[in-house]
């Protein structure tokens, strides 16, 4: 069973008598990748700043590794808004300045994955936006040995670097590092996140469980005899419908799945192709954000 790393309870923050964050409750387990989405200006960055102690809040508690979070808490890394870098120092010098106890093997691995060897020793003043963003991500990961907060980390990254970022997050989360990532790129979060929190206007937070999304059990099946397949599914009281050249079946339970494949076997129906129906998670989340 996974261990809880972060628990936020009843967190509330107001500005000019208006709630920015209202009674926020969330949790993250060891090795989880947690996504955070919401409209512009809704308070995603503010929520991260509250957790990291970069801004105060009206009420609530934040528990990290079983203890109330404080300035003495270690193993927490964060990239909030833009990386704070010294332009007259090299990328490597910036990393080592902010991460005193850096794991050299991990650092070499991150630099290699991001393909930064040609410029890591050059001054940051010569870097592009994407290069600077990679330094900020590595700084956060080098410090965050237990949990890493990344605020719009994909800003400025080219498509190849986005793929490399995914590889890094997956590799480290498998090793037990927890990630808390805010992004407007819902499709990217879908590929990475175990769960996604939706921050709505008015400061309310709603959880969206990736594994319980609509349509997750619907499958399109292309067979050698769709007509017979559909007829036998109907006789077995299994709901299905035709879509172009496919039979679409809802495999809701193990029992239903077994019955479907029993029909395929007994009727000697060949399945030429099977694929999960696109659940359009982006549309579902955008609907909840309204």
N, C-alpha and C positions, 0 to 999 in steps of 0.2 A: 504493500500500500504506500502511495506517495505521501511524503511529509509536506505539511503546509509551510511555505516560506514567507508569504505575505498575507496579512488579513487587515482589511480596512473596514472600520465599523462606524456608521452614522456620521461620516465626515461631511461637514457643512462649512461653506465659505460664502460670505456676502460682501458686496461692494456697493456703496451708496444705497444701503437698505434693500438691495436686490440680491436674491440668491443666485450665485454662479454655480455652486455645487450644493445639491440638496440631499442630505441624508444618504451619502454614498456608501454602499457596502460591496466589497469585492474580495476575492481571494485568488491566490496563485500557488500552485503546488510545485515541488521540486521538479525541475525539468520541463515545466509547462512553457508553452509559447502562447501568451495572452495578447490578443489584439484589442485596440481601442479605436473606435470610429465615431464620427459625429460631424455636424455641419461646422463651417468656419466660425470661429469666435465663440463656440459653445462652452469652452473651458477644458479641453483635453490637455493642453500644455499646463494649465493651472493645476489640474489634478495631479499631474506628474510632479510639478514643483512642490505641491503640498506634501506628497509622499516623501520626496527627497529632502524636505526641510528647507527649501529655497524660498518659500513664502509661508506666512502663517495662515491659520484657519480658525473659524469660530468655535467649532466643537468637533469631537470625534476622536477615535483612537486608531493608531497604526501599529500593528504588531509585526515585527520582522524576526524570523527564526525564534519565535516563542517569547520575545521580549519587546517592550515598547521601543520603537525606533528612536534614535537620538543621534547627535553629532558624533558619538563614539562608536556607532554601529559600523562594522566593516564588511567588505564583500559586496558593496553596492556601487554600481557604476551607472552613469547616465550621460546621454547626449541630448540636451534640451535646446530646441531651436537651432542655433548655429554653433559649430565647434569653436571654442575660444583658443586660438592659436597665436603664437608669436611669429610674425612673418620673417624675422631675421634669424630664426632658428630652423634647423632642418626638421623634416617630419619625424625622424627618429628621436631627435632631442626633445621635441614637443611631447612625444609619447612618454619618454622616460621621465620628463619633468613632472608630469601629472600622475604617472603610475610608478611609485617608488619601488614597490615589491613586485615587479613584473616578472612573469614566467617567460624566460628566454625562449624555451621550446615553443610555447604557445605563440609568442610574438613572431617568431620565424615562420610558423605555420600560417598565421593571419596574413603576413606580408606576402607569402608565397601564393596563397589563395587569391588575394586581391591583385597579384602581379605588380607589386610596388617596388621591386628590387631596383629598377633603373633610376628611380627618383627619390627613394626614401631618405638618402643622405643629402639631398639638395634643399636649399632654403624654401620655406613654405611660400614666400613671396612669388615664387615662380610657378606655383601650383594652380591648377584649374579648380573650379567649384567642386567637381566630383572627387578630385584628389584630396582636397581638404576634408570632404565629407568622410572619406575612407579613414583618414587619420582620426577624426572624431569618433568614428565607430570603434576603431581599435583601442583608443584611449578608454572608452567606456567599458569594453570587454576586458581589457587588461586589469581594470580596477574591480569590475563586477564579477568576482569569482563565484558569487552565489546568485545574484540577480542583476539584470541589465535593463535599464530604461532607455528606450530609443524613440525620440520624437521626430517623426517624419524622416527616418534614416535614408530613404531612397531618393531624397531630393538631390538632384545633380548627378545621380549615378546613371551611366549608360546601360543599355540592356544586358551586356555581358557582365557588368559589375553587379547588377541586380541578381543574376543567376549565382554569382560568386557569394553574394550576401546570403542568399538562401542556404547555400552549402555550409557556410559558417554557422548560421543559427541552428540548422539541423544537427550538425556535428556536435556543437557545444551543449545543446539541450539534451541530446542523448547521453552526455556525460554528467547531466544533473544541473546545468546552469539554467535558471529561469529567465525568460525574456518577456518584457512588457513593451509592446510596440504600438505606437499610434501611427496611422497612415490614412491617406485618402484613397489609396490604391487597394480597394477591397479585394480584388482578385488575387493580389499578392498575399494578403493576410489569409485568404482562404487556403492557399497552398501551405502555409506555415502553422497557422494557429490551431490550438486545441479548443479554444473558445474565444469569442469576440464579445466585448462589452460595447454597447451603444450609448453614448452620452447625448441626451436630448436637450433641446432648448428648455430652460427652466432648471437645468442642473440635475435632472433625474437620470439614473443609470439603469439600463436593462441588459440582461445577458442574452446572447444568442449562441446556442449550443450547435456547433458545426455538425455533430453527429445526429442531431434531431431535426435538421432542416427539412422543409417540405420536399417531397419527391425523392427522398434518399433511397427508397425501396423500389422505385419504378425502373424496369429494364425493357429495352427494345430488343426483340429477338427476330432475326431473319431466318426462316426455315424453308425446307423444301416443299412443305405443304401447309401453308398458313391457314387455309380454309379448314382443314381437318383439325389442326392444332387449336384454333379458336373454338370450334364446335366441342371438342373434348374438354377444354377449359370451362366452357359454359355448363356442360353436364356435371362437372366436378364442383360447380358453384364458385369458381375462381374468376374474379372480374378481370376482363381484358378488353382491349379495343384495337382496331387496325389503324395504322398511321403509315401512309405511303406503302412501302414494301415490308413494313415491320408489324409484328404483333407486340403490343405493349402490355406488360404484365406487372402487377404489384406484388412483389415477393415480401409480404409483410412479416411472415414468421418462417421458422425452419420447417414447420409442418407443410405450409403452403409451397415452399420451395421444393420439398421432397415430392409432393403430389405433382407439381409441374414437370419435374424431371422423370417421374414415373410414367407420365403420359408420353413424354418424348421417347422413352425407352420402349414401352409396350406398343406404341403405334409406329415404331421405327421411323420417327421423324428426325431428319438430320438438321441440326442447328448450324447454320453457316456463319452466323455472326451474332454476338450478344454484347450489348453495351448499356451502361447505366445512363438513364435519362438525365440531361443537364438540369440541375435543380434551380439554376439561376439565383445563386446566393446573393449576388449583388442587388438584384431587384427586390429580394425579400428584406435585406438590410435597409435599403433606401426607403422602402415602404414604412419600416418601423421608425426611421429617423424623422419622419414628417410629424 
